[in-house]
Amino acid sequence: MNRPLRSLRTALLLPLLAALPACGGDGILVPRAPDFAVLPSLLTLAPGDTARLSPQLDLRPAGGVQFLSRGTVATVTAGGLVRALGPGQGAVTALEPNEGIIYTVPITVRGVRIRLGARDVGPATILAPDQVGALDARVFGLRPGADSGVRWTSSDTMVATVEPGGVLRTRALGHATITATSAADPFLRGTLAIDVSPSRRAPALRVAAFTGGETPRALDPDAVAGTIEVAVQTLRAAFPAGARVELSLGGDLVATRALDADGALRFTVPTAARDSLGVPRWTDGARGLVARVLAPNGALLARYERPLTLRNQ
């Protein structure tokens, strides 16, 4: 065979060889699956951080993608904005509806998650004096092979102590913050606020569904504007003489009352109150409504909290 004929055959075979990966075994052309991805493909965040996910189809921005958060460590908006909530591992799922493609982005929120008695607890918990509980902590965001242990400390050992193995002991009435710090990375830590009270159910706090002020009609107590009618159910015999009840909303003290009898102390909280410049004291969003019983010397005896969603209309 002469060289020109061999070159001609090579030139004819190359396009056919290039098309083989897109063909089935019987030579029928198979459509190529679209290349869908979400960038970044994984996230490592600190609590409170945000990150934007960018869906791409065939290396171009993709529209109409639906996002869904999996787990409790982060939330995601319809536009793909991820917000880290607390330490742990979770994921965000992206669905491309036209092609039916599902893509998962793993999320790690750095920090230490504390559990009490093998159950997850909130940022604060109420315990009676002379109680013993088992704390455990899990560290998230460490490099592979790093020490996963923690060091335990208490802000007030007169109120509560914690042993190196995580054994919690409550002692005197008051407040203490328990901290678990990663042994490998001191910047990774978690906290648990402990309120030591004579009764875990005192004071009980009820929110009435009556509002006034800027809202002329009754609303659900979890979405209120104007004024809130609050009843704090107390047991006088559980507290020393001279104790008082303080009510706060969103960290602002709104009312105080002497604890002089059993029964319900009633408060009217003006949620739509404005400051000297006419700006509402509380803007839209979740706020903690907290009732505390204090001794005459200011020591915390009991605490109860209920989250509310406020609306200034």
ABEGO torsion letter per residue (X at the ends): XBAAAAAAAAAAAAAAAAAAAABBAAGBBBBBBBBBBBOBABBBBBBGBBBBBBBBBGGBBBBGBBBBBBEAABBBBAAGBBBBABBEBBBBBBBBAAAGBBBBBBBBBBEBBBBBGGBBBBABBBBBBGBBBBBBBBBBGBBBGBBABBBBBBABAAABBBBAAGBBBBBBBEBBBBBBBBAABAABBBBBBBBBBABAAOBBBBBBABBBEABABBBBAABBBEBBBBBBBBBAAABBBGBBBBBBBGGBBABBBBBABBEBBBBBBBAABBBAAGBBABBBEBBBBBBBBBBAAGBBABBBBBBBBBBBX
